Amino acid sequence: MTTTTNTNTNNSVNNNKRQIPHYSDHGTYPDSYYAASRNPKPDRPTLKDDIVTEICVVGGGYSGLSTALHLIESDHEVVVLEGAQIGWGASGRNGGQIVNGLNASLEKIKKSYGQQNADFVGHLVTRGGKIIRRFIRDYNIDCDLKEKNIFAAFNQGQMRDLQATHALWESYGMHDREMLGKNAIQEYVNTDAYVGGMIDHSGGHIHPLNLALGEAAAIESGGGIIYENTLVVDVEYGDDKVKVITEFGTVTCKKAVICGNAYLNKVIPKLTDRVMPVSTQIIATEPLGNLADELIPSDVCVEDVRYILDYYRLSADKRMLFGGGTVYGGQDPADITAKIRPNMNKIFPQLQDVKIDYAWSGNFALSFSRVPQMGQLHKNVYFAHGYSGHGVTGSHLFGQILANAINGDTKEFDTFAQIPWIPFPGGRALRVPYSVVGSWWYAFKDQTGL
């Protein structure tokens, strides 16, 4: 049972903490469609005491929630600390697509890290989606789950890449994917933009913020405790205990799990340079009524296969949620609608004059290799981050692997932990300009079909 010690916490913590700027604008959700349509949530307290617990999870996004819920299911005592509100970051702002796989392809993993690591990843990348569906089923989470996702190709070069991907995934026993020609893809999404694509019948999409809120409620129903608006400013660790220091209180625990991802800021200096925040943007139209069914009659979600891609789907109330764009370093564009709407109009000219009701941005954590990272800062301090835009499924998978490692099953954790992380060339100072230059090259390839 979590215990509280009655100390003069405010003075002791504030006098010694490192000054970490708050990232969340007082914890209020962004003006997104997801925030406007979220399920009710309780007002959770801010930690203002010194408490003792078994395991402290830092971060109330999918990585932290999945880790905490898996630990609760195996009878651990867990406290979750979130600097804003549950799902405030990428977990409550993303495209909501259940896409199997990592950002880095299995072929790239094979070339960079060898056949053994590619085989390892290839046999577990579909598990994240299964974990999401189990949570939804077991805890009765209302988050508008819909099935199937499509990878769309603009040219024959992209189709050849998809065919190679299809064959590779088939070799790992994943038989849920089907190639689509131009006529076949138009049965799913009514546009002339694509020459074909690939459908994953095991993919899908959800209301991402409501999934996070449902997982948080499941944690609390199992006895876990969640503190919101509780900014972690430091983590100290010794041989037998860990102290997580927040603005107004501390958590002393046996083990800690760091899941701050793109919003960890500079709390853990050893992790700061491992990833780079990158923003992506989404717009939501007014409800489209019957037009929505004409545009995406199958109600699947779609992403194209360009380096800087577009992704879109219909919401439960028949809005078009259309996302894309990339800003390295994590800054928001001056005008999100002006940036994203032209891309939407190219795919669906019928939406030229519809009203845009919401436009928002959010950061994901990009690793240089595009492979997520997990490891240990200390024998009792674990971390996971760097999903590189494929975090919906990856974070749920990593949460399970982290929980398994804490429970003594370290095989999968050890395999991921030993994969070397590659720093951005030039370090922190050059990681943004380096990535921008790289994006220009890949955008050129996208445009020319090379």
C-alpha positions as CSV (number, residue, x, y, z in Angstrom):
1,M,0.0,0.0,0.0
2,T,1.3,3.5,-0.9
3,T,2.2,5.4,2.2
4,T,2.6,9.1,2.9
5,T,5.3,10.7,5.1
6,N,4.3,13.9,6.8
7,T,7.3,16.2,5.9
8,N,7.7,19.8,5.0
9,T,7.9,18.8,1.4
10,N,7.4,22.1,-0.4
11,N,10.5,23.7,1.2
12,S,12.8,20.6,0.9
13,V,12.0,19.9,-2.7
14,N,11.8,23.5,-4.0
15,N,15.2,24.4,-2.5
16,N,17.0,21.6,-4.2
17,K,15.3,20.8,-7.5
18,R,16.9,21.6,-10.9
19,Q,14.9,24.2,-12.7
20,I,12.9,22.5,-15.4
21,P,10.5,24.6,-17.4
22,H,7.0,23.4,-17.5
23,Y,5.9,22.2,-21.0
24,S,2.2,21.9,-20.7
25,D,0.6,25.3,-20.3
26,H,-0.8,24.4,-16.9
27,G,-1.9,21.0,-18.0
28,T,-4.9,22.0,-20.1
29,Y,-5.6,19.9,-23.2
30,P,-4.9,21.4,-26.6
31,D,-7.9,22.7,-28.6
32,S,-8.3,19.4,-30.5
33,Y,-11.2,17.4,-31.7
34,Y,-10.1,14.6,-29.3
35,A,-10.2,17.0,-26.3
36,A,-13.6,18.3,-27.3
37,S,-15.1,14.8,-27.7
38,R,-13.3,13.0,-24.8
39,N,-15.1,10.9,-22.2
40,P,-15.5,12.3,-18.7
41,K,-12.5,12.0,-16.5
42,P,-11.9,12.6,-12.7
43,D,-9.9,15.6,-11.4
44,R,-6.8,13.8,-10.2
45,P,-4.6,15.4,-7.5
46,T,-1.2,17.0,-7.8
47,L,1.4,15.2,-5.6
48,K,2.2,17.5,-2.7
49,D,3.7,15.0,-0.2
50,D,6.5,12.6,0.2
51,I,5.2,9.1,-0.5
52,V,6.6,5.6,-0.6
53,T,5.5,2.9,-3.1
54,E,6.9,-0.1,-4.9
55,I,7.0,1.1,-8.5
56,C,6.8,4.7,-9.9
57,V,6.0,5.2,-13.6
58,V,6.8,8.7,-15.0
59,G,4.6,9.6,-17.8
60,G,0.8,9.3,-18.4
61,G,0.9,8.5,-22.1
62,Y,0.6,5.1,-23.7
63,S,4.1,3.8,-22.7
64,G,3.5,4.6,-19.0
65,L,-0.1,3.5,-19.0
66,S,0.6,0.2,-20.7
67,T,3.5,-0.4,-18.3
68,A,1.5,0.5,-15.3
69,L,-1.6,-1.5,-16.3
70,H,0.5,-4.7,-17.0
71,L,2.2,-4.2,-13.6
72,I,-1.2,-3.8,-11.9
73,E,-2.4,-7.0,-13.5
74,S,0.5,-8.8,-11.9
75,D,-0.3,-7.4,-8.5
76,H,2.3,-4.7,-8.1
77,E,1.8,-1.4,-6.3
78,V,2.1,1.4,-8.8
79,V,2.1,5.2,-8.8
80,V,1.9,7.1,-12.1
81,L,3.1,10.7,-12.3
82,E,1.9,12.8,-15.2
83,G,3.2,16.4,-15.7
84,A,-0.1,17.6,-17.3
85,Q,-3.2,15.4,-17.7
86,I,-3.5,11.8,-18.8
87,G,-2.9,11.6,-22.6
88,W,-1.9,15.3,-22.8
89,G,1.0,14.6,-25.2
90,A,1.2,12.5,-28.3
91,S,-1.0,9.7,-26.8
92,G,-4.0,12.1,-26.9
93,R,-3.2,14.0,-30.1
94,N,-2.1,11.4,-32.6
95,G,-3.8,10.1,-35.8
96,G,-5.4,7.3,-33.8
97,Q,-4.2,4.6,-36.3
98,I,-3.4,1.1,-35.1
99,V,-0.5,0.4,-37.5
100,N,1.6,-2.7,-37.1
101,G,5.3,-2.4,-37.3
102,L,7.9,0.2,-36.4
103,N,9.0,3.3,-38.3
104,A,12.2,1.4,-39.4
105,S,11.3,-1.4,-41.8
106,L,12.3,-5.0,-41.1
107,E,14.7,-4.7,-44.1
108,K,16.4,-1.7,-42.6
109,I,16.7,-3.4,-39.2
110,K,18.2,-6.4,-40.9
111,K,20.8,-4.2,-42.7
112,S,21.6,-2.1,-39.6
113,Y,21.5,-4.7,-36.8
114,G,21.6,-8.1,-38.5
115,Q,19.2,-10.9,-39.3
116,Q,18.8,-12.1,-35.7
117,N,17.4,-8.7,-34.6
118,A,15.2,-8.5,-37.7
119,D,13.8,-11.9,-36.9
120,F,13.2,-10.9,-33.3
121,V,11.3,-7.7,-34.2
122,G,9.4,-9.4,-37.1
123,H,7.8,-11.9,-34.7
124,L,6.5,-9.4,-32.2
125,V,5.4,-6.2,-34.1
126,T,1.8,-7.2,-34.4
127,R,1.5,-7.7,-30.6
128,G,0.9,-4.0,-29.8
129,G,-2.4,-4.0,-31.6
130,K,-3.5,-7.1,-29.8
131,I,-2.7,-5.6,-26.5
132,I,-4.8,-2.5,-27.3
133,R,-7.8,-4.7,-28.3
134,R,-7.4,-6.7,-25.1
135,F,-7.4,-3.6,-23.0
136,I,-10.5,-2.3,-24.8
137,R,-12.3,-5.6,-24.3
138,D,-11.2,-6.4,-20.8
139,Y,-11.8,-2.9,-19.4
140,N,-14.8,-1.9,-21.6
141,I,-13.0,1.1,-22.9
142,D,-15.2,3.3,-25.2
143,C,-12.8,4.6,-27.8
144,D,-14.6,4.1,-31.2
145,L,-12.5,1.1,-32.3
146,K,-12.7,0.4,-36.0
147,E,-10.9,-2.2,-38.1
148,K,-8.3,-2.2,-41.0
149,N,-5.8,0.3,-42.3
150,I,-4.4,1.0,-45.7
151,F,-0.9,1.9,-46.9
152,A,-1.4,4.0,-50.1
153,A,1.0,4.4,-53.1
154,F,1.2,7.3,-55.4
155,N,3.5,5.7,-58.0
156,Q,4.7,2.3,-59.2
157,G,8.0,2.7,-57.3
158,Q,6.1,2.9,-54.1
159,M,4.0,-0.1,-55.2
160,R,7.1,-2.2,-55.7
161,D,8.3,-1.2,-52.2
162,L,4.9,-2.3,-50.8
163,Q,5.1,-5.6,-52.6
164,A,8.5,-6.2,-51.1
165,T,7.1,-5.3,-47.7
166,H,4.2,-7.7,-48.2
167,A,6.5,-10.6,-49.1
168,L,8.8,-9.9,-46.2
169,W,5.9,-9.8,-43.7
170,E,4.5,-13.0,-45.2
171,S,7.8,-14.6,-44.5
172,Y,7.3,-13.9,-40.8
173,G,3.9,-15.5,-40.8
174,M,1.9,-12.3,-41.0
175,H,-0.9,-13.1,-43.5
176,D,-3.3,-10.3,-42.8
177,R,-2.0,-8.0,-45.5
178,E,-3.4,-7.9,-49.1
179,M,-2.1,-6.0,-52.1
180,L,-4.6,-3.6,-53.8
181,G,-4.5,-2.4,-57.4
182,K,-6.0,1.0,-58.4
183,N,-9.5,-0.3,-58.8
184,A,-9.4,-2.3,-55.6
185,I,-8.1,0.6,-53.4
186,Q,-10.9,2.8,-54.7
187,E,-13.4,0.4,-53.2
188,Y,-11.9,1.4,-49.8
189,V,-11.1,5.1,-50.4
190,N,-12.7,7.1,-53.2
191,T,-9.9,9.1,-54.7
192,D,-7.9,9.1,-58.0
193,A,-4.7,9.9,-56.2
194,Y,-3.3,6.4,-55.7
195,V,-2.1,3.8,-58.1
196,G,-2.7,1.1,-55.5
197,G,-1.7,0.1,-52.0
198,M,-1.8,-2.6,-49.3
199,I,-4.5,-3.2,-46.7
200,D,-3.7,-4.6,-43.3
201,H,-6.8,-6.4,-42.0
202,S,-5.3,-6.6,-38.5
203,G,-4.9,-2.8,-38.3
204,G,-7.5,-0.3,-37.3
205,H,-8.1,3.1,-35.6
206,I,-9.4,4.5,-32.3
207,H,-10.1,7.7,-30.5
208,P,-6.6,8.0,-29.0
209,L,-7.4,10.2,-26.0
210,N,-10.3,8.1,-24.9
211,L,-8.1,5.0,-25.1
212,A,-5.6,6.6,-22.8
213,L,-8.4,7.8,-20.4
214,G,-9.8,4.3,-20.3
215,E,-6.5,2.7,-19.5
216,A,-6.0,5.2,-16.7
217,A,-9.3,4.3,-15.3
218,A,-8.3,0.6,-15.5
219,I,-5.1,1.3,-13.6
220,E,-7.1,3.0,-10.8
221,S,-9.7,0.2,-10.7
222,G,-6.8,-2.2,-10.0
223,G,-5.5,-0.1,-7.1
224,G,-3.0,2.1,-8.9
225,I,-2.7,5.7,-8.0
226,I,-2.3,8.5,-10.6
227,Y,-1.2,12.1,-10.0
228,E,-1.7,14.7,-12.6
229,N,-0.1,18.1,-13.0
230,T,2.9,16.6,-11.2
231,L,6.0,17.7,-13.0
232,V,9.0,15.5,-12.4
233,V,12.2,17.5,-12.1
234,D,14.8,14.9,-11.1
235,V,15.4,11.2,-10.4
236,E,17.9,10.1,-7.9
237,Y,18.9,6.4,-7.4
238,G,21.1,4.4,-5.1
239,D,21.7,0.8,-4.5
240,D,18.4,-0.1,-2.9
241,K,15.9,2.7,-3.7
242,V,14.9,5.4,-6.2
243,K,13.7,8.8,-5.4
244,V,11.5,10.6,-8.0
245,I,11.5,14.3,-7.3
246,T,8.6,16.5,-8.4
247,E,7.8,20.2,-8.0
248,F,6.0,19.7,-4.7
249,G,6.7,16.2,-3.5
250,T,8.7,13.0,-3.9
251,V,8.1,9.3,-4.5
252,T,10.5,6.9,-3.0
253,C,10.3,3.5,-4.7
254,K,12.0,0.2,-5.4
255,K,11.9,0.7,-9.2
256,A,11.1,3.5,-11.5
257,V,10.1,3.5,-15.2
258,I,10.7,6.7,-17.3
259,C,8.2,7.1,-20.1
260,G,8.3,10.8,-20.9
261,N,9.2,10.3,-24.6
262,A,9.0,13.7,-26.5
263,Y,8.0,15.6,-23.4
264,L,10.6,14.4,-21.0
265,N,12.4,17.7,-21.6
266,K,15.8,17.8,-19.8
267,V,14.8,15.9,-16.7
268,I,17.1,13.0,-17.5
269,P,20.3,14.4,-19.1
270,K,21.5,10.9,-20.2
271,L,18.3,10.6,-22.4
272,T,18.1,14.2,-23.7
273,D,20.2,13.6,-26.8
274,R,18.9,10.2,-27.7
275,V,15.8,11.5,-29.4
276,M,14.5,14.7,-31.0
277,P,11.0,16.1,-30.7
278,V,9.2,16.4,-34.0
279,S,5.8,17.9,-34.4
280,T,3.0,16.7,-36.7
281,Q,-0.3,18.4,-37.3
282,I,-4.0,17.3,-37.7
283,I,-7.1,19.2,-38.9
284,A,-10.7,18.1,-38.3
285,T,-13.5,19.1,-40.6
286,E,-17.1,19.8,-39.7
287,P,-19.2,16.6,-39.7
288,L,-19.6,15.5,-43.3
289,G,-22.8,13.4,-43.1
290,N,-23.3,11.2,-46.2
291,L,-20.3,12.7,-47.9
292,A,-18.0,10.9,-45.4
293,D,-19.4,7.6,-46.6
294,E,-18.7,8.5,-50.2
295,L,-15.1,9.4,-49.5
296,I,-14.2,6.4,-47.3
297,P,-17.0,3.9,-47.8
298,S,-15.0,1.2,-45.9
299,D,-14.4,3.5,-42.9
300,V,-10.7,2.3,-42.8
301,C,-7.8,4.6,-41.9
302,V,-5.2,5.5,-44.5
303,E,-1.6,6.6,-44.6
304,D,0.5,7.0,-47.7
305,V,4.1,5.6,-47.9
306,R,6.0,8.8,-48.5
307,Y,8.8,9.8,-46.2
308,I,6.8,12.9,-45.1
309,L,3.4,11.3,-45.3
310,D,-0.3,12.1,-45.0
311,Y,-2.6,10.1,-42.8
312,Y,-6.4,10.3,-42.4
313,R,-9.6,8.7,-41.2
314,L,-13.2,9.4,-40.3
315,S,-14.2,10.1,-36.7
316,A,-17.2,8.5,-35.1
317,D,-19.3,11.6,-36.0
318,K,-18.1,11.5,-39.6
319,R,-15.5,14.3,-39.6
320,M,-12.4,13.9,-41.8
321,L,-9.4,13.9,-39.5
322,F,-6.4,14.6,-41.8
323,G,-2.8,14.8,-40.6
324,G,0.7,15.2,-41.8
325,G,3.5,17.7,-41.9
326,T,6.8,17.5,-40.0
327,V,8.6,20.2,-38.0
328,Y,11.9,19.0,-36.6
329,G,12.6,20.4,-33.2
330,G,8.9,20.2,-32.2
331,Q,7.7,23.8,-33.0
332,D,4.2,24.4,-34.0
333,P,3.6,25.9,-37.5
334,A,2.2,29.4,-37.6
335,D,-1.0,28.3,-39.4
336,I,-1.7,24.6,-39.1
337,T,-4.8,24.7,-41.4
338,A,-2.9,26.5,-44.1
339,K,-0.2,23.8,-44.0
340,I,-2.4,20.7,-43.9
341,R,-5.5,21.6,-45.9
342,P,-3.9,21.7,-49.4
343,N,-2.8,18.1,-48.8
344,M,-6.3,17.1,-47.9
345,N,-7.8,18.9,-50.9
346,K,-5.4,17.0,-53.3
347,I,-6.7,13.7,-52.1
348,F,-10.4,14.8,-51.7
349,P,-11.2,17.9,-53.9
350,Q,-14.8,17.5,-52.6
351,L,-13.6,19.0,-49.3
352,Q,-12.4,22.2,-50.9
353,D,-15.0,24.4,-49.1
354,V,-15.8,22.4,-45.9
355,K,-15.3,24.1,-42.6
356,I,-12.3,23.2,-40.5
357,D,-13.5,23.0,-36.9
358,Y,-10.2,22.0,-35.2
359,A,-6.5,22.2,-35.9
360,W,-3.8,21.1,-33.5
361,S,-0.2,19.9,-33.3
362,G,1.8,17.5,-31.1
363,N,5.3,16.1,-30.7
364,F,6.6,12.6,-31.1
365,A,10.1,11.5,-30.3
366,L,12.3,10.7,-33.2
367,S,15.3,8.4,-32.9
368,F,18.1,8.7,-35.5
369,S,17.7,5.0,-36.5
370,R,13.8,5.2,-36.3
371,V,14.0,2.2,-34.0
372,P,12.5,2.7,-30.5
373,Q,14.9,2.4,-27.5
374,M,14.5,0.8,-24.1
375,G,17.1,0.2,-21.5
376,Q,18.2,0.9,-17.9
377,L,19.8,4.0,-16.4
378,H,20.4,2.0,-13.3
379,K,19.5,-1.5,-12.2
380,N,16.2,-0.2,-10.8
381,V,15.5,2.6,-13.4
382,Y,14.0,1.6,-16.8
383,F,13.1,3.8,-19.8
384,A,11.5,3.5,-23.2
385,H,11.1,6.1,-25.9
386,G,11.7,7.0,-29.6
387,Y,8.8,5.4,-31.4
388,S,9.4,7.9,-34.3
389,G,5.7,8.4,-35.2
390,H,4.6,4.7,-34.8
391,G,3.9,4.9,-31.1
392,V,0.3,3.8,-30.8
393,T,1.1,0.1,-31.1
394,G,4.8,0.3,-30.2
395,S,4.3,2.0,-26.9
396,H,1.7,-0.7,-25.8
397,L,4.2,-3.4,-26.8
398,F,7.1,-1.8,-24.9
399,G,4.9,-1.3,-21.8
400,Q,4.3,-5.0,-21.8
401,I,8.0,-5.8,-22.3
402,L,9.0,-3.4,-19.5
403,A,6.5,-4.9,-17.1
404,N,7.7,-8.4,-18.0
405,A,11.3,-7.4,-17.3
406,I,10.3,-6.0,-13.9
407,N,8.6,-9.4,-13.2
408,G,11.8,-11.2,-14.1
409,D,11.2,-12.2,-17.7
410,T,14.0,-10.1,-19.3
411,K,14.5,-11.9,-22.6
412,E,12.7,-9.4,-24.9
413,F,13.9,-6.4,-22.8
414,D,17.5,-7.5,-23.0
415,T,17.2,-8.0,-26.8
416,F,15.9,-4.4,-27.3
417,A,18.3,-3.0,-24.7
418,Q,21.4,-4.3,-26.5
419,I,20.5,-2.8,-29.9
420,P,22.9,0.2,-30.1
421,W,21.4,3.6,-30.3
422,I,22.9,5.9,-32.9
423,P,23.3,9.6,-32.0
424,F,22.2,12.3,-34.4
425,P,25.3,13.5,-36.4
426,G,26.6,16.7,-34.9
427,G,24.9,16.1,-31.6
428,R,22.1,18.3,-30.2
429,A,23.3,21.4,-32.0
430,L,23.0,19.9,-35.5
431,R,20.3,17.3,-35.2
432,V,17.6,19.6,-36.5
433,P,19.4,21.0,-39.5
434,Y,20.8,17.6,-40.3
435,S,17.3,16.1,-40.3
436,V,15.9,19.0,-42.3
437,V,18.5,18.4,-45.0
438,G,17.7,14.7,-45.0
439,S,14.0,15.4,-45.3
440,W,14.6,17.5,-48.4
441,W,16.3,14.5,-50.1
442,Y,13.5,12.1,-49.2
443,A,10.8,14.7,-50.3
444,F,12.6,14.9,-53.6
445,K,12.5,11.1,-53.9
446,D,8.8,11.2,-53.0
447,Q,8.0,13.7,-55.7
448,T,10.1,12.1,-58.4
449,G,9.3,8.5,-57.6
450,L,12.9,7.5,-57.3
